[in-house]
């Protein structure tokens, strides 16, 4: 229902799930970011994951190498809960305590770059707030998903105050910088 109300006709027709679907009813924050991170941005992602756990929020992310995994691992290590919107085969992920895996595609659809880009809108729209650890100006899934979120207002966007031109650009588009 949350996706339909925020995304309208752009919402997925259904989501395939593996794990505890009750996590979808809890307050959540999303974390998105690059696969290759600067150390400061990695610390931001890890702290976002820890804080989500400590504040009783479910962390939503994409299970990719880099920012996603750093935040998810930190959240789980702090006793938190994670919703992971995957772009690979749902059946390749084992049942894990405190983790819900979601996919727009069925259980055995293989990874594709298009799936990775498409799932970003779901990550942004499921959360009340989206944190951006790091991204590249004008390209990539993190940039694309964040700009679409800012355009459509799916969730509030907060970016790592890392001094980069890309974060300044996102701020000019409506994001908030935090440290």
VOVEXTOR-975944 format. One line per field, with one value per residue: residue number from 0; residue in three letters; y, z, x of N, C-alpha, C in turn. Coordinates in nm, 3 decimals. Layout:
N
num = [NUM; ...]
residuo = [ALA; ...]
n_y = [Y; ...]
n_z = [Z; ...]
n_x = [X; ...]
ca_y = [Y; ...]
ca_z = [Z; ...]
ca_x = [X; ...]
c_y = [Y; ...]
c_z = [Z; ...]
c_x = [X; ...]
end
This chain:
179
num = [0; 1; 2; 3; 4; 5; 6; 7; 8; 9; 10; 11; 12; 13; 14; 15; 16; 17; 18; 19; 20; 21; 22; 23; 24; 25; 26; 27; 28; 29; 30; 31; 32; 33; 34; 35; 36; 37; 38; 39; 40; 41; 42; 43; 44; 45; 46; 47; 48; 49; 50; 51; 52; 53; 54; 55; 56; 57; 58; 59; 60; 61; 62; 63; 64; 65; 66; 67; 68; 69; 70; 71; 72; 73; 74; 75; 76; 77; 78; 79; 80; 81; 82; 83; 84; 85; 86; 87; 88; 89; 90; 91; 92; 93; 94; 95; 96; 97; 98; 99; 100; 101; 102; 103; 104; 105; 106; 107; 108; 109; 110; 111; 112; 113; 114; 115; 116; 117; 118; 119; 120; 121; 122; 123; 124; 125; 126; 127; 128; 129; 130; 131; 132; 133; 134; 135; 136; 137; 138; 139; 140; 141; 142; 143; 144; 145; 146; 147; 148; 149; 150; 151; 152; 153; 154; 155; 156; 157; 158; 159; 160; 161; 162; 163; 164; 165; 166; 167; 168; 169; 170; 171; 172; 173; 174; 175; 176; 177; 178]
residuo = [UNK; UNK; UNK; UNK; UNK; UNK; UNK; UNK; UNK; UNK; UNK; UNK; UNK; UNK; UNK; UNK; UNK; UNK; UNK; UNK; UNK; UNK; UNK; UNK; UNK; UNK; UNK; UNK; UNK; UNK; UNK; UNK; UNK; UNK; UNK; UNK; UNK; UNK; UNK; UNK; UNK; UNK; UNK; UNK; UNK; UNK; UNK; UNK; UNK; UNK; UNK; UNK; UNK; UNK; UNK; UNK; UNK; UNK; UNK; UNK; UNK; UNK; UNK; UNK; UNK; UNK; UNK; UNK; UNK; UNK; UNK; UNK; UNK; UNK; UNK; UNK; UNK; UNK; UNK; UNK; UNK; UNK; UNK; UNK; UNK; UNK; UNK; UNK; UNK; UNK; UNK; UNK; UNK; UNK; UNK; UNK; UNK; UNK; UNK; UNK; UNK; UNK; UNK; UNK; UNK; UNK; UNK; UNK; UNK; UNK; UNK; UNK; UNK; UNK; UNK; UNK; UNK; UNK; UNK; UNK; UNK; UNK; UNK; UNK; UNK; UNK; UNK; UNK; UNK; UNK; UNK; UNK; UNK; UNK; UNK; UNK; UNK; UNK; UNK; UNK; UNK; UNK; UNK; UNK; UNK; UNK; UNK; UNK; UNK; UNK; UNK; UNK; UNK; UNK; UNK; UNK; UNK; UNK; UNK; UNK; UNK; UNK; UNK; UNK; UNK; UNK; UNK; UNK; UNK; UNK; UNK; UNK; UNK; UNK; UNK; UNK; UNK; UNK; UNK]
n_y = [-0.120; 0.124; 0.170; 0.193; 0.424; 0.621; 0.596; 0.561; 0.471; 0.385; 0.205; -0.126; -0.412; -0.638; -0.767; -1.003; -1.203; -1.305; -1.418; -1.241; -1.084; -0.902; -0.700; -0.502; -0.342; -0.181; 0.122; 0.275; 0.338; 0.420; 0.328; 0.419; 0.394; 0.411; 0.140; 0.133; 0.285; 0.584; 0.610; 0.776; 0.791; 0.524; 0.490; 0.657; 0.511; 0.275; 0.380; 0.477; 0.235; 0.122; 0.319; 0.301; 0.050; 0.099; 0.294; 0.165; 0.134; -0.016; -0.102; -0.030; -0.146; -0.230; -0.459; -0.467; -0.472; -0.256; 0.049; -0.042; -0.308; -0.246; -0.085; -0.259; -0.481; -0.356; -0.274; -0.520; -0.635; -0.471; -0.558; -0.500; -0.479; -0.570; -0.483; -0.607; -0.518; -0.692; -0.743; -0.970; -1.331; -1.428; -1.673; -1.742; -1.645; -1.726; -1.801; -1.567; -1.457; -1.166; -1.045; -0.945; -1.034; -0.879; -0.871; -0.746; -0.922; -1.271; -1.566; -1.688; -1.519; -1.394; -1.173; -0.842; -0.539; -0.358; -0.445; -0.380; -0.100; -0.038; -0.134; 0.057; 0.266; 0.144; 0.097; 0.365; 0.453; 0.288; 0.373; 0.618; 0.809; 0.863; 0.787; 0.894; 0.763; 0.788; 0.890; 0.905; 1.182; 1.240; 0.979; 0.624; 0.398; 0.494; 0.775; 0.810; 0.696; 0.860; 1.119; 1.082; 1.026; 1.274; 1.432; 1.319; 1.301; 1.073; 0.996; 1.170; 1.305; 1.261; 1.345; 1.238; 1.467; 1.527; 1.704; 1.685; 1.765; 1.638; 1.584; 1.842; 1.923; 1.750; 1.855; 2.106; 2.018; 1.953; 1.781; 1.715; 1.796; 1.601; 1.511]
n_z = [0.000; 0.078; -0.126; -0.349; -0.281; -0.277; -0.521; -0.724; -1.048; -1.111; -0.924; -0.833; -0.961; -0.801; -0.522; -0.466; -0.189; 0.070; 0.379; 0.686; 0.648; 0.809; 0.868; 0.685; 0.788; 0.977; 1.100; 0.881; 0.742; 0.456; 0.298; 0.051; -0.197; -0.344; -0.491; -0.470; -0.218; -0.054; 0.245; 0.450; 0.361; 0.376; 0.654; 0.717; 0.601; 0.756; 1.013; 0.974; 0.945; 1.203; 1.364; 1.272; 1.376; 1.655; 1.697; 1.653; 1.393; 1.080; 0.841; 0.503; 0.207; -0.079; -0.093; -0.231; -0.304; -0.122; -0.014; 0.051; 0.162; 0.373; 0.542; 0.592; 0.716; 0.946; 1.071; 1.127; 1.293; 1.512; 1.616; 1.467; 1.210; 0.866; 0.544; 0.236; -0.087; -0.360; -0.660; -0.782; -0.804; -0.607; -0.488; -0.429; -0.189; 0.146; 0.416; 0.669; 0.999; 1.105; 0.854; 0.557; 0.230; -0.075; -0.406; -0.731; -0.929; -1.009; -0.815; -0.941; -1.124; -1.289; -1.208; -1.340; -1.490; -1.540; -1.362; -1.122; -1.136; -1.154; -0.910; -0.728; -0.703; -0.554; -0.313; -0.225; -0.204; -0.014; 0.232; 0.498; 0.515; 0.316; 0.309; 0.160; 0.095; -0.081; -0.418; -0.780; -0.990; -1.211; -1.316; -1.287; -1.061; -0.798; -0.824; -1.021; -0.894; -0.666; -0.772; -0.905; -0.681; -0.545; -0.733; -0.738; -0.470; -0.295; -0.055; 0.216; 0.155; 0.260; 0.252; 0.276; 0.416; 0.255; 0.122; -0.151; -0.498; -0.609; -0.393; -0.317; -0.545; -0.527; -0.294; -0.391; -0.548; -0.363; -0.151; 0.184; 0.358; 0.574; 0.852]
n_x = [0.083; 0.195; 0.383; 0.212; 0.063; 0.261; 0.398; 0.217; 0.117; 0.370; 0.446; 0.553; 0.378; 0.363; 0.546; 0.795; 0.870; 1.095; 1.131; 1.065; 0.777; 0.647; 0.821; 0.779; 0.582; 0.691; 0.853; 1.091; 1.418; 1.609; 1.918; 2.139; 2.398; 2.728; 2.920; 3.195; 3.365; 3.479; 3.670; 3.555; 3.290; 3.218; 3.224; 3.009; 2.796; 2.807; 2.759; 2.502; 2.363; 2.408; 2.281; 2.017; 1.945; 1.981; 1.790; 1.556; 1.462; 1.385; 1.625; 1.648; 1.784; 1.994; 2.151; 2.389; 2.745; 2.963; 2.829; 2.566; 2.600; 2.776; 2.619; 2.400; 2.528; 2.634; 2.398; 2.268; 2.464; 2.436; 2.203; 1.977; 1.718; 1.667; 1.556; 1.609; 1.628; 1.661; 1.858; 1.918; 1.893; 1.631; 1.600; 1.858; 1.928; 1.952; 1.724; 1.733; 1.766; 1.596; 1.599; 1.446; 1.405; 1.335; 1.195; 1.124; 1.092; 1.043; 1.140; 1.362; 1.487; 1.764; 2.043; 2.048; 2.164; 1.959; 1.759; 1.887; 1.896; 1.622; 1.516; 1.594; 1.407; 1.210; 1.343; 1.384; 1.115; 0.996; 1.084; 1.076; 1.272; 1.562; 1.899; 2.197; 2.499; 2.717; 2.770; 2.791; 2.818; 2.559; 2.541; 2.475; 2.304; 2.254; 2.262; 2.058; 1.827; 1.810; 1.774; 1.528; 1.370; 1.386; 1.257; 0.999; 0.925; 0.920; 1.045; 1.210; 1.534; 1.866; 2.199; 2.541; 2.757; 3.013; 3.169; 3.179; 3.116; 2.897; 2.724; 2.662; 2.525; 2.301; 2.192; 2.111; 1.906; 1.720; 1.785; 1.908; 2.206; 2.402; 2.614]
ca_y = [0.000; 0.240; 0.194; 0.242; 0.562; 0.711; 0.583; 0.554; 0.369; 0.338; 0.102; -0.261; -0.484; -0.722; -0.791; -1.138; -1.187; -1.421; -1.376; -1.189; -0.972; -0.803; -0.587; -0.398; -0.258; -0.105; 0.244; 0.237; 0.434; 0.355; 0.369; 0.390; 0.446; 0.352; 0.013; 0.168; 0.395; 0.645; 0.564; 0.859; 0.752; 0.391; 0.512; 0.712; 0.400; 0.187; 0.449; 0.478; 0.103; 0.111; 0.407; 0.243; -0.055; 0.158; 0.374; 0.079; 0.148; -0.115; -0.046; -0.079; -0.123; -0.311; -0.579; -0.461; -0.446; -0.115; 0.117; -0.126; -0.414; -0.185; -0.044; -0.376; -0.558; -0.281; -0.278; -0.654; -0.653; -0.394; -0.617; -0.441; -0.554; -0.522; -0.522; -0.603; -0.523; -0.751; -0.738; -1.100; -1.440; -1.432; -1.807; -1.760; -1.591; -1.812; -1.736; -1.511; -1.389; -1.020; -0.997; -0.972; -1.010; -0.846; -0.861; -0.719; -1.034; -1.396; -1.622; -1.737; -1.426; -1.360; -1.033; -0.760; -0.398; -0.295; -0.478; -0.303; 0.039; -0.033; -0.158; 0.174; 0.343; 0.071; 0.126; 0.502; 0.473; 0.211; 0.437; 0.757; 0.889; 0.792; 0.839; 0.869; 0.757; 0.837; 0.858; 0.968; 1.284; 1.219; 0.841; 0.515; 0.375; 0.580; 0.907; 0.801; 0.674; 0.976; 1.230; 1.050; 1.044; 1.417; 1.482; 1.267; 1.315; 0.945; 1.003; 1.277; 1.260; 1.316; 1.303; 1.253; 1.595; 1.486; 1.810; 1.657; 1.843; 1.564; 1.603; 1.981; 1.922; 1.688; 1.953; 2.206; 1.955; 1.935; 1.694; 1.779; 1.742; 1.569; 1.456]
ca_z = [0.000; 0.085; -0.260; -0.438; -0.250; -0.309; -0.657; -0.822; -1.151; -1.120; -0.822; -0.887; -0.949; -0.683; -0.476; -0.418; -0.058; 0.138; 0.514; 0.773; 0.582; 0.907; 0.867; 0.598; 0.866; 1.077; 1.050; 0.811; 0.676; 0.349; 0.274; -0.084; -0.220; -0.443; -0.460; -0.429; -0.124; 0.022; 0.385; 0.522; 0.316; 0.434; 0.796; 0.716; 0.576; 0.874; 1.124; 0.941; 0.981; 1.351; 1.420; 1.242; 1.476; 1.788; 1.705; 1.628; 1.254; 0.984; 0.738; 0.369; 0.116; -0.199; -0.079; -0.321; -0.246; -0.094; 0.086; 0.094; 0.252; 0.493; 0.629; 0.633; 0.811; 1.072; 1.131; 1.183; 1.405; 1.626; 1.657; 1.390; 1.109; 0.733; 0.423; 0.127; -0.217; -0.437; -0.807; -0.829; -0.778; -0.471; -0.433; -0.391; -0.053; 0.249; 0.522; 0.770; 1.104; 1.098; 0.718; 0.456; 0.094; -0.168; -0.546; -0.823; -1.020; -0.938; -0.736; -1.012; -1.227; -1.269; -1.198; -1.458; -1.456; -1.541; -1.234; -1.017; -1.145; -1.129; -0.770; -0.647; -0.674; -0.447; -0.190; -0.185; -0.173; 0.104; 0.354; 0.530; 0.485; 0.244; 0.330; 0.047; 0.146; -0.184; -0.554; -0.889; -1.057; -1.342; -1.367; -1.190; -0.996; -0.681; -0.876; -1.088; -0.795; -0.577; -0.847; -0.921; -0.551; -0.521; -0.827; -0.706; -0.327; -0.234; 0.083; 0.238; 0.119; 0.340; 0.191; 0.353; 0.393; 0.230; 0.049; -0.294; -0.585; -0.631; -0.279; -0.328; -0.651; -0.472; -0.203; -0.473; -0.600; -0.252; -0.044; 0.301; 0.388; 0.715; 0.876]
ca_x = [0.000; 0.284; 0.438; 0.105; 0.025; 0.371; 0.449; 0.109; 0.129; 0.509; 0.467; 0.553; 0.251; 0.376; 0.682; 0.823; 0.932; 1.154; 1.164; 0.960; 0.709; 0.600; 0.915; 0.723; 0.491; 0.768; 0.919; 1.213; 1.506; 1.684; 2.055; 2.184; 2.532; 2.818; 2.985; 3.332; 3.346; 3.586; 3.660; 3.459; 3.156; 3.194; 3.189; 2.874; 2.703; 2.808; 2.691; 2.359; 2.313; 2.406; 2.179; 1.886; 1.922; 1.969; 1.668; 1.441; 1.416; 1.429; 1.711; 1.618; 1.895; 1.990; 2.234; 2.505; 2.876; 2.987; 2.747; 2.454; 2.646; 2.834; 2.508; 2.323; 2.607; 2.640; 2.264; 2.247; 2.558; 2.384; 2.075; 1.868; 1.645; 1.701; 1.485; 1.706; 1.562; 1.770; 1.854; 1.963; 1.800; 1.579; 1.621; 1.998; 1.944; 1.895; 1.647; 1.822; 1.692; 1.590; 1.617; 1.344; 1.451; 1.228; 1.231; 1.014; 1.085; 1.021; 1.248; 1.480; 1.532; 1.905; 2.084; 2.072; 2.185; 1.827; 1.695; 1.954; 1.852; 1.479; 1.483; 1.626; 1.287; 1.141; 1.418; 1.352; 0.973; 0.955; 1.134; 1.037; 1.391; 1.667; 2.034; 2.286; 2.636; 2.808; 2.728; 2.864; 2.738; 2.500; 2.535; 2.465; 2.176; 2.233; 2.227; 1.929; 1.722; 1.799; 1.715; 1.386; 1.307; 1.372; 1.157; 0.866; 0.896; 0.886; 1.093; 1.307; 1.669; 1.975; 2.325; 2.664; 2.825; 3.151; 3.239; 3.184; 3.027; 2.772; 2.633; 2.617; 2.424; 2.180; 2.135; 2.042; 1.785; 1.625; 1.833; 1.969; 2.338; 2.423; 2.747]
c_y = [0.126; 0.272; 0.248; 0.387; 0.661; 0.712; 0.578; 0.441; 0.317; 0.230; -0.036; -0.328; -0.577; -0.728; -0.935; -1.122; -1.318; -1.372; -1.322; -1.066; -0.869; -0.685; -0.472; -0.301; -0.169; 0.021; 0.209; 0.357; 0.357; 0.410; 0.325; 0.446; 0.364; 0.218; 0.034; 0.294; 0.453; 0.608; 0.645; 0.819; 0.613; 0.404; 0.568; 0.599; 0.307; 0.252; 0.458; 0.345; 0.084; 0.194; 0.357; 0.138; 0.005; 0.237; 0.295; 0.093; 0.030; -0.042; -0.112; -0.046; -0.227; -0.432; -0.581; -0.438; -0.295; -0.062; 0.028; -0.229; -0.357; -0.147; -0.165; -0.457; -0.488; -0.284; -0.413; -0.681; -0.580; -0.445; -0.565; -0.536; -0.488; -0.573; -0.500; -0.623; -0.567; -0.738; -0.869; -1.205; -1.442; -1.568; -1.834; -1.709; -1.684; -1.732; -1.691; -1.436; -1.237; -0.963; -1.039; -0.937; -0.984; -0.839; -0.827; -0.836; -1.163; -1.452; -1.656; -1.646; -1.379; -1.209; -0.969; -0.616; -0.325; -0.322; -0.396; -0.158; 0.051; -0.047; -0.037; 0.255; 0.277; 0.099; 0.264; 0.515; 0.393; 0.283; 0.575; 0.854; 0.802; 0.863; 0.800; 0.877; 0.817; 0.805; 0.936; 1.062; 1.237; 1.077; 0.741; 0.511; 0.464; 0.719; 0.905; 0.788; 0.795; 1.094; 1.204; 1.068; 1.193; 1.479; 1.443; 1.276; 1.185; 0.940; 1.122; 1.222; 1.337; 1.258; 1.327; 1.385; 1.565; 1.590; 1.789; 1.742; 1.771; 1.583; 1.747; 1.992; 1.861; 1.781; 2.059; 2.151; 1.926; 1.844; 1.779; 1.715; 1.719; 1.508; 1.356]
c_z = [0.000; -0.054; -0.354; -0.410; -0.288; -0.457; -0.764; -0.920; -1.169; -1.016; -0.886; -0.867; -0.831; -0.645; -0.429; -0.288; -0.007; 0.274; 0.585; 0.712; 0.681; 0.916; 0.782; 0.673; 0.966; 1.016; 0.992; 0.755; 0.570; 0.344; 0.133; -0.100; -0.318; -0.396; -0.415; -0.344; -0.075; 0.168; 0.466; 0.487; 0.365; 0.581; 0.808; 0.698; 0.697; 0.991; 1.098; 0.977; 1.131; 1.411; 1.390; 1.346; 1.613; 1.806; 1.671; 1.489; 1.172; 0.879; 0.605; 0.280; 0.004; -0.202; -0.174; -0.242; -0.221; 0.015; 0.141; 0.197; 0.381; 0.591; 0.681; 0.738; 0.947; 1.144; 1.198; 1.301; 1.530; 1.671; 1.580; 1.290; 0.973; 0.632; 0.308; -0.005; -0.318; -0.588; -0.867; -0.793; -0.632; -0.408; -0.397; -0.249; 0.046; 0.347; 0.629; 0.872; 1.088; 0.959; 0.632; 0.321; 0.007; -0.310; -0.627; -0.917; -0.941; -0.877; -0.813; -1.126; -1.193; -1.259; -1.336; -1.412; -1.450; -1.412; -1.121; -1.018; -1.108; -0.980; -0.681; -0.612; -0.560; -0.314; -0.138; -0.136; -0.053; 0.235; 0.375; 0.494; 0.410; 0.268; 0.212; 0.098; 0.048; -0.320; -0.654; -0.963; -1.193; -1.394; -1.253; -1.121; -0.876; -0.725; -0.933; -0.988; -0.706; -0.648; -0.871; -0.791; -0.524; -0.612; -0.785; -0.558; -0.258; -0.087; 0.093; 0.213; 0.201; 0.288; 0.285; 0.316; 0.377; 0.151; -0.102; -0.372; -0.606; -0.516; -0.278; -0.434; -0.600; -0.372; -0.280; -0.532; -0.488; -0.140; 0.070; 0.325; 0.538; 0.731; 0.986]
c_x = [0.087; 0.340; 0.332; 0.071; 0.135; 0.407; 0.341; 0.131; 0.272; 0.539; 0.470; 0.417; 0.248; 0.522; 0.690; 0.901; 0.988; 1.200; 1.042; 0.893; 0.654; 0.696; 0.864; 0.632; 0.562; 0.827; 1.056; 1.287; 1.585; 1.826; 2.092; 2.324; 2.611; 2.873; 3.129; 3.322; 3.478; 3.564; 3.558; 3.314; 3.119; 3.154; 3.047; 2.772; 2.694; 2.735; 2.541; 2.296; 2.303; 2.294; 2.038; 1.851; 1.896; 1.841; 1.542; 1.381; 1.465; 1.514; 1.674; 1.737; 1.890; 2.082; 2.353; 2.633; 2.889; 2.896; 2.635; 2.498; 2.704; 2.723; 2.430; 2.399; 2.615; 2.506; 2.241; 2.339; 2.512; 2.247; 1.955; 1.806; 1.665; 1.599; 1.582; 1.632; 1.668; 1.748; 1.905; 1.858; 1.758; 1.605; 1.767; 2.026; 1.876; 1.812; 1.744; 1.738; 1.706; 1.614; 1.498; 1.404; 1.328; 1.283; 1.106; 0.992; 1.075; 1.150; 1.374; 1.525; 1.674; 1.927; 2.088; 2.090; 2.051; 1.752; 1.755; 1.908; 1.705; 1.445; 1.510; 1.503; 1.208; 1.210; 1.381; 1.208; 0.925; 0.988; 1.073; 1.148; 1.490; 1.799; 2.121; 2.429; 2.735; 2.748; 2.812; 2.771; 2.691; 2.494; 2.525; 2.330; 2.150; 2.192; 2.085; 1.814; 1.700; 1.735; 1.566; 1.310; 1.284; 1.266; 1.015; 0.828; 0.857; 0.927; 1.189; 1.447; 1.772; 2.106; 2.442; 2.732; 2.975; 3.231; 3.243; 3.084; 2.894; 2.674; 2.580; 2.508; 2.293; 2.112; 2.058; 1.912; 1.682; 1.667; 1.891; 2.104; 2.349; 2.561; 2.746]
end
